[in-house]
Amino acid sequence: MEHWKTYFNNLFGDNIRVGISWGSLGTGQSTNLFTTTLEQWENLLLTPGVNFINLEYNQTVKDNEWLKENSNIKIHKLEGIDLLNDLDSLAAVISNLDLIISINNINSNLAGAIDIPTFTLVPNFWYYLFGTKTDYFFPKSKIFTWKGNNNQSHSIHNANKNLNLLIKKLPRAESKRNAFRQTLGLEI
């Protein structure tokens, strides 16, 4: 864990760190009901003052091509870690981030399990909500459901709006990252 703390401190200094994940390894027809595309995240990824860290374990050729075409979008890719199979290292990475924004997958669940604030993007029929907007398993997880059967952009837009509201509340003179972590209820 100390390795990743030093790594992120050297790379991003005192800036806000948000881990993101948009896809899944699922191959069935229902996979599209639970995943998003990277393109749908464009506005969120342009949020000023935030360093985005790629936690996606199934980044596709299409994702890579889109990132090349949109060179103004910066997502930091971690080297030397197997995001799918090395859960200890993944947990260490996540514990050194300020917020996770993800569909419901290993990243959102692991973040919830280690008490890292998470914006979880789920279909509007998500069965664990029991008709509410609360994730009873992970208290620091805020749920964003998509509108209708397959409108993921709605949930991403609302997550983006919430992220920007949190950032706007930050005091100007203080350390942005420490203030952001306090806003999310994290120790500084």
C-alpha positions as CSV (number, residue, x, y, z in Angstrom):
1,M,0.0,0.0,0.0
2,E,2.9,2.4,0.8
3,H,4.2,1.9,-2.7
4,W,1.0,3.3,-4.2
5,K,0.8,6.1,-1.7
6,T,4.3,7.3,-2.8
7,Y,3.5,6.6,-6.4
8,F,0.4,8.8,-6.4
9,N,2.0,11.5,-4.3
10,N,4.9,11.8,-6.7
11,L,2.6,11.7,-9.7
12,F,-0.3,13.9,-8.7
13,G,0.9,15.8,-5.6
14,D,-2.0,17.3,-3.8
15,N,-4.5,17.0,-6.6
16,I,-7.8,15.1,-6.4
17,R,-7.5,11.4,-7.5
18,V,-10.6,9.6,-8.9
19,G,-10.5,6.0,-10.1
20,I,-12.8,5.1,-12.9
21,S,-14.2,1.9,-14.5
22,W,-16.8,1.7,-17.2
23,G,-16.9,-1.9,-18.5
24,S,-17.1,-5.6,-17.6
25,L,-15.8,-8.8,-19.0
26,G,-19.3,-10.2,-19.4
27,T,-20.0,-11.6,-22.8
28,G,-23.8,-12.4,-22.6
29,Q,-26.6,-10.3,-23.9
30,S,-27.2,-8.8,-20.5
31,T,-23.7,-7.3,-20.3
32,N,-24.9,-4.2,-22.2
33,L,-27.5,-3.8,-19.5
34,F,-24.8,-3.3,-16.9
35,T,-22.0,-1.5,-18.7
36,T,-21.2,1.8,-20.2
37,T,-18.9,3.0,-23.0
38,L,-15.9,5.2,-22.4
39,E,-17.4,7.8,-24.9
40,Q,-20.3,8.3,-22.5
41,W,-17.8,9.5,-19.9
42,E,-16.4,12.4,-22.0
43,N,-17.9,15.3,-20.1
44,L,-17.0,13.8,-16.7
45,L,-13.5,13.2,-17.8
46,L,-13.1,16.8,-18.7
47,T,-13.7,17.9,-15.1
48,P,-10.9,20.4,-14.2
49,G,-8.7,19.7,-11.2
50,V,-9.3,16.0,-11.2
51,N,-6.7,13.3,-12.0
52,F,-8.5,10.2,-13.4
53,I,-6.9,6.8,-12.8
54,N,-7.9,3.9,-15.1
55,L,-9.2,0.9,-13.1
56,E,-10.8,-0.7,-16.1
57,Y,-9.6,-4.3,-16.5
58,N,-11.2,-4.8,-19.9
59,Q,-10.1,-1.8,-21.9
60,T,-10.9,-2.5,-25.5
61,V,-9.3,-1.5,-28.8
62,K,-12.3,0.8,-29.3
63,D,-11.5,2.5,-25.9
64,N,-7.9,3.0,-26.9
65,E,-8.8,4.4,-30.3
66,W,-11.3,6.8,-28.7
67,L,-8.6,8.0,-26.2
68,K,-6.2,8.6,-29.1
69,E,-8.8,10.6,-31.0
70,N,-9.6,12.6,-27.8
71,S,-6.1,13.5,-26.7
72,N,-7.4,16.3,-24.5
73,I,-8.8,13.6,-22.1
74,K,-6.2,12.3,-19.7
75,I,-6.7,9.0,-17.9
76,H,-3.7,7.7,-16.1
77,K,-3.0,4.1,-16.8
78,L,-1.3,2.1,-14.1
79,E,1.7,0.0,-15.1
80,G,2.8,-3.2,-13.5
81,I,-0.5,-4.2,-12.1
82,D,-3.0,-6.9,-13.2
83,L,-6.3,-5.1,-12.5
84,L,-8.3,-8.3,-13.0
85,N,-6.3,-10.8,-11.0
86,D,-4.2,-9.0,-8.5
87,L,-6.9,-8.0,-6.0
88,D,-4.4,-7.1,-3.2
89,S,-2.7,-4.6,-5.4
90,L,-6.0,-3.3,-6.7
91,A,-7.2,-2.8,-3.1
92,A,-4.0,-0.9,-2.3
93,V,-4.5,1.3,-5.4
94,I,-8.1,2.0,-4.5
95,S,-7.3,2.8,-0.9
96,N,-5.0,5.6,-2.1
97,L,-7.7,7.3,-4.3
98,D,-10.2,9.8,-3.1
99,L,-13.2,8.6,-5.0
100,I,-14.2,5.7,-7.3
101,I,-16.7,6.2,-10.1
102,S,-17.7,2.9,-11.6
103,I,-20.4,0.6,-12.9
104,N,-21.2,-2.2,-10.4
105,N,-18.1,-4.4,-10.8
106,I,-15.1,-5.5,-8.7
107,N,-13.9,-1.9,-8.5
108,S,-17.1,-0.4,-7.0
109,N,-17.5,-3.4,-4.7
110,L,-13.9,-3.5,-3.5
111,A,-14.0,0.3,-2.9
112,G,-17.2,-0.2,-0.9
113,A,-15.7,-3.0,1.1
114,I,-12.6,-0.9,2.1
115,D,-14.8,2.1,2.8
116,I,-13.7,4.4,0.0
117,P,-16.4,6.8,-1.3
118,T,-17.9,5.5,-4.5
119,F,-20.3,6.7,-7.2
120,T,-21.8,3.5,-8.5
121,L,-23.6,3.6,-11.8
122,V,-26.3,0.9,-12.1
123,P,-29.4,0.1,-14.3
124,N,-32.7,1.4,-13.1
125,F,-33.8,-2.1,-12.1
126,W,-30.8,-2.8,-9.9
127,Y,-31.9,-5.5,-7.5
128,Y,-29.8,-4.6,-4.4
129,L,-31.4,-1.3,-3.8
130,F,-34.7,-2.7,-2.6
131,G,-36.6,0.1,-4.3
132,T,-34.4,2.9,-2.7
133,K,-31.3,4.9,-3.8
134,T,-29.3,3.4,-0.9
135,D,-26.6,0.8,-1.1
136,Y,-27.1,-1.0,2.2
137,F,-23.9,-3.0,1.7
138,F,-21.6,-0.1,1.2
139,P,-22.6,3.1,3.1
140,K,-20.1,5.3,1.4
141,S,-21.5,4.4,-2.0
142,K,-23.8,6.8,-3.8
143,I,-26.0,5.2,-6.4
144,F,-26.7,6.7,-9.8
145,T,-29.3,4.8,-11.8
146,W,-29.7,5.2,-15.5
147,K,-32.9,6.5,-17.0
148,G,-35.1,4.0,-18.8
149,N,-33.8,0.6,-19.8
150,N,-30.6,1.5,-21.5
151,N,-29.8,5.2,-20.9
152,Q,-26.5,5.1,-19.1
153,S,-25.6,8.7,-20.0
154,H,-28.2,9.9,-17.5
155,S,-26.3,8.3,-14.5
156,I,-22.9,9.5,-15.8
157,H,-24.3,13.0,-16.1
158,N,-25.6,13.0,-12.6
159,A,-22.4,11.6,-11.2
160,N,-20.5,14.3,-13.1
161,K,-22.9,16.9,-11.6
162,N,-22.3,15.6,-8.1
163,L,-18.5,15.5,-8.6
164,N,-18.6,19.2,-9.8
165,L,-20.8,20.2,-6.8
166,L,-18.3,18.6,-4.4
167,I,-15.4,20.4,-6.1
168,K,-17.2,23.8,-6.1
169,K,-17.7,23.5,-2.3
170,L,-14.0,23.2,-1.7
171,P,-12.3,26.2,0.0
172,R,-9.9,28.0,-2.3
173,A,-7.0,28.5,0.2
174,E,-6.7,25.0,1.5
175,S,-5.3,21.9,0.0
176,K,-7.9,20.8,-2.6
177,R,-7.2,17.1,-2.0
178,N,-7.5,17.3,1.8
179,A,-10.6,19.4,1.5
180,F,-12.1,17.0,-1.0
181,R,-11.3,14.0,1.2
182,Q,-12.9,15.8,4.2
183,T,-16.0,16.4,2.1
184,L,-16.2,12.7,1.3
185,G,-15.7,11.8,5.0
186,L,-12.1,10.4,4.5
187,E,-9.2,10.8,6.9
188,I,-6.6,13.3,5.7
